[in-house]
């Protein structure tokens, strides 16, 4: 099941995009950066400390899917995003 996407505004402070959930509650997170600026993402333990230096860069117009496998449960952690300055609007979709 895929949940409807949620539009979230990311600021220059760590912004929660998806709360941590158990493996049976979420199998994937899909992030679509439809803003005009790059965003930086971090998931899992310590992700609320995401910065533009340690986050995974997602440029304007790019998308990323983060998913669970039998050996990697990365998509169960909380997902945070941040921008260098200003704000960015992204679409976040979760599925299980």
Contact map, one row per residue, 1 for C-alpha under 8 A:
111000000000000000000000000000000000000000000000000000000000000000000000000000000000000000000011
111100000000000000000000000000000000000000000000000000000000000000000000000000000000000000001111
111110000000000000000000000000000000000000000000000000000000000000000000000000000000000000001110
011111000000000000000000000000000000000000000000000000000000000000000000000000000000000000001100
001111100000000000000000000000000000000000000000000000000000000000000000000000000000000000111100
000111110000000000000000000000000000000000000000000000000000000000000000000000000000000000111000
000011111000000000000000000000000000000000000000000000000000000000000000000000000000000011110000
000001111100000010000000000000000000000000000000000000000000000000000000000000000000000011110000
000000111110000000000000000000000000000000000000000000000000000000000000000000000000001111000000
000000011111111000000000000000000000001000000000000000000000000000000000000000001110001111000000
000000001111111000000000000000000000000000000000000000000000000000000000000000000110111100000000
000000000111110000000000000000000000000000000000000000000000000000000000000000000111111000000000
000000000111111000000000000000000000000000000000000000000000000000000000000000000110000000000000
000000000111111100000000000000000000000000000001111000000000000000000000000000011100000000000000
000000000110111110000000000000000000000000000001000000000000000000000000000000011100000000000000
000000000000011111100000000000000000000000000001000000000000000000000000000001111000000000000000
000000010000001111100000000000000000000000000000000000000000000000000000000001111000000000010000
000000000000000111110000000000000000000000000000000000000000000000000000000001110000000000010000
000000000000000111111000000000000000000000000000000000000000000000000000000011100000000000000000
000000000000000001111100000000000000000000010000000000000000000000000000000111100000000000000000
000000000000000000111110110000000000000000000000000000000000000000000000000111000000000000000000
000000000000000000011111110000000000000000000000000000000000000000000000000100000000000000000000
000000000000000000001111111000000000000000000000000000000000000000010000101100000000000000000000
000000000000000000000111111000000000000000000000000000000000000000000000000000000000000000000001
000000000000000000001111111000000000000000000000000000000000000000000000000000000000000000000001
000000000000000000001111111110000000000000000000000000000000000000000000001100000000000000000111
000000000000000000000011111110000000000000000000000000000000000000110000001100000000000000000111
000000000000000000000000011111000000000000000000000000000000000011110000001000000000000000000111
000000000000000000000000011111100000000000000000000000000000000011100000001000000000000000011110
000000000000000000000000000111110000000000000000000000000000001111000000000000000000000000111100
000000000000000000000000000011111000000000000000000000000000001110000000000000000000000001111000
000000000000000000000000000001111100000000000000000000000000111100000000000000000000000001110000
000000000000000000000000000000111110011000000000000000000111111000000000000000000000000111100000
000000000000000000000000000000011111000000000000000000000001110000000000000000000000000011100000
000000000000000000000000000000001111110000000000000000000001100000000000000000000000000111000000
000000000000000000000000000000000111110000000000000000000001100000000000000000000000000100000000
000000000000000000000000000000000011111000000000000000000011000000000000000000000010000100000000
000000000000000000000000000000001011111100000000000000001111000000000000000000000010000100000000
000000000100000000000000000000001000111110000000000100001111000000000000000000001111000100000000
000000000000000000000000000000000000011111000000011100111100000000000000000000001110000000000000
000000000000000000000000000000000000001111100000010000111100000000000000000000111100000000000000
000000000000000000000000000000000000000111110011010001110000000000000000000000111000000000000000
000000000000000000000000000000000000000011111110000000000000000000000000011011110000000000000000
000000000000000000010000000000000000000001111110000000000000000000000000011111100000000000000000
000000000000000000000000000000000000000000111110000000000000000000000000000011000000000000000000
000000000000000000000000000000000000000000111111110000000000000000000000000000000000000000000000
000000000000000000000000000000000000000001111111110000000000000000000000000001110000000000000000
000000000000011100000000000000000000000001000111110000000000000000000000000000110000000000000000
000000000000010000000000000000000000000000000111111000000000000000000000000000000000000000000000
000000000000010000000000000000000000000111000111111101100000000000000000000000011100000000000000
000000000000010000000000000000000000000100000000111111100000000000000000000000000100000000000000
000000000000000000000000000000000000001100000000011111101000000000000000000000000111000000000000
000000000000000000000000000000000000000000000000001111100000000000000000000000000000000000000000
000000000000000000000000000000000000000001000000011111110000000000000000000000000000000000000000
000000000000000000000000000000000000000111000000011111111000000000000000000000001000000000000000
000000000000000000000000000000000000000111000000000001111100000000000000000000000000000000000000
000000000000000000000000000000000000011110000000000100111110000000000000000000000000000000000000
000000000000000000000000000000001000011110000000000000011111011100000000000000000000000000000000
000000000000000000000000000000001000111000000000000000001111110000000000000000000000000000000000
000000000000000000000000000000001111111000000000000000000111110000000000000000000000000000000000
000000000000000000000000000000011111000000000000000000000011111000000000000000000000000000000000
000000000000000000000000000000011100000000000000000000000111111100000000000000000000000000000000
000000000000000000000000000001111000000000000000000000000100111110000000000000000000000000000000
000000000000000000000000000001110000000000000000000000000100011111000000000000000000000000000000
000000000000000000000000000111100000000000000000000000000000001111100000000000000000000000000000
000000000000000000000000000111000000000000000000000000000000000111110000011000000000000000000000
000000000000000000000000001110000000000000000000000000000000000011111000111000000000000000000000
000000000000000000000010001100000000000000000000000000000000000001111111111100000000000000000000
000000000000000000000000000000000000000000000000000000000000000000111111100000000000000000000000
000000000000000000000000000000000000000000000000000000000000000000011111100000000000000000000000
000000000000000000000000000000000000000000000000000000000000000000011111100000000000000000000000
000000000000000000000000000000000000000000000000000000000000000000011111110000000000000000000000
000000000000000000000010000000000000000000000000000000000000000000111111111110000000000000000000
000000000000000000000000000000000000000000110000000000000000000001110001111110000000000000000000
000000000000000000000010011110000000000000110000000000000000000001110000111111000000000000000000
000000000000000000011110011000000000000000010000000000000000000000010000111111000000000000000000
000000000000000000111000000000000000000000111000000000000000000000000000111111100000000000000000
000000000000000111111000000000000000000000111010000000000000000000000000001111110000000000000000
000000000000000111110000000000000000000011110011000000000000000000000000000011111000000000000000
000000000000011111000000000000000000000011100011010000000000000000000000000001111100000000000000
000000000100011110000000000000000000001111000000010000100000000000000000000000111110000000000000
000000000111111000000000000000000000001110000000011100000000000000000000000000011111000000000000
000000000111100000000000000000000000111100000000000100000000000000000000000000001111111100000000
000000000001000000000000000000000000001000000000000100000000000000000000000000000111110000000000
000000000011000000000000000000000000000000000000000000000000000000000000000000000011111000000000
000000000011000000000000000000000000000000000000000000000000000000000000000000000011111100000000
000000001111000000000000000000000000000000000000000000000000000000000000000000000010111110000000
000000001110000000000000000000001011111000000000000000000000000000000000000000000010011111000000
000000111100000000000000000000001110000000000000000000000000000000000000000000000000001111100000
000000111100000000000000000000111110000000000000000000000000000000000000000000000000000111110000
000011110000000000000000000001111100000000000000000000000000000000000000000000000000000011111000
000011110000000011000000000011110000000000000000000000000000000000000000000000000000000001111100
011111000000000000000000000011100000000000000000000000000000000000000000000000000000000000111110
011110000000000000000000011111000000000000000000000000000000000000000000000000000000000000011111
111000000000000000000000011110000000000000000000000000000000000000000000000000000000000000001111
110000000000000000000001111100000000000000000000000000000000000000000000000000000000000000000111
